[in-house]
Amino acid sequence: MTFTMAGFIGVAVWLGQKWDETSGWEQPIGTLVGGVLGTVAAIWVVIRELSK
């Protein structure tokens, strides 16, 4: 479960960084959005697994 959470968050942050590189924004908006969405997705998966 820990590796699943780390994987979700890590991939989402990495995608956010790639988005930041291509968008040219001064602030790392993509990294922030990716981190938040990855965290939400990871928590959702953990709650779903624990409720089984």
C-alpha positions as CSV (number, residue, x, y, z in Angstrom):
1,M,0.0,0.0,0.0
2,T,2.9,2.4,0.8
3,F,4.5,1.7,-2.6
4,T,1.2,2.3,-4.3
5,M,0.8,5.7,-2.6
6,A,4.3,6.7,-3.4
7,G,3.9,5.6,-7.0
8,F,0.7,7.6,-7.5
9,I,2.2,10.7,-6.0
10,G,5.5,10.3,-7.7
11,V,4.1,9.8,-11.2
12,A,1.7,12.7,-10.7
13,V,4.4,15.1,-9.6
14,W,6.7,14.0,-12.4
15,L,3.9,14.6,-15.0
16,G,3.3,18.0,-13.3
17,Q,7.0,18.9,-13.7
18,K,6.9,17.9,-17.4
19,W,3.8,20.1,-17.8
20,D,5.6,23.0,-16.2
21,E,8.6,22.5,-18.5
22,T,6.4,22.7,-21.6
23,S,4.1,25.5,-20.4
24,G,6.8,28.0,-19.5
25,W,5.1,29.3,-16.4
26,E,7.2,31.0,-13.8
27,Q,5.5,29.3,-10.9
28,P,5.4,25.5,-10.7
29,I,1.6,25.2,-11.0
30,G,1.8,21.8,-12.7
31,T,3.9,20.3,-10.0
32,L,1.5,21.6,-7.4
33,V,-1.6,20.3,-9.2
34,G,0.1,17.0,-9.9
35,G,1.1,16.6,-6.2
36,V,-2.4,17.3,-5.0
37,L,-4.1,15.1,-7.6
38,G,-1.7,12.3,-6.9
39,T,-2.3,12.5,-3.2
40,V,-6.0,12.5,-3.6
41,A,-5.8,9.5,-6.0
42,A,-3.6,7.6,-3.6
43,I,-5.8,8.2,-0.6
44,W,-8.9,7.2,-2.7
45,V,-7.2,3.9,-3.7
46,V,-6.2,3.2,-0.1
47,I,-9.7,3.9,1.3
48,R,-11.2,1.7,-1.5
49,E,-8.8,-1.1,-0.6
50,L,-9.4,-0.9,3.1
51,S,-13.2,-0.9,2.7
52,K,-13.1,-4.3,1.0
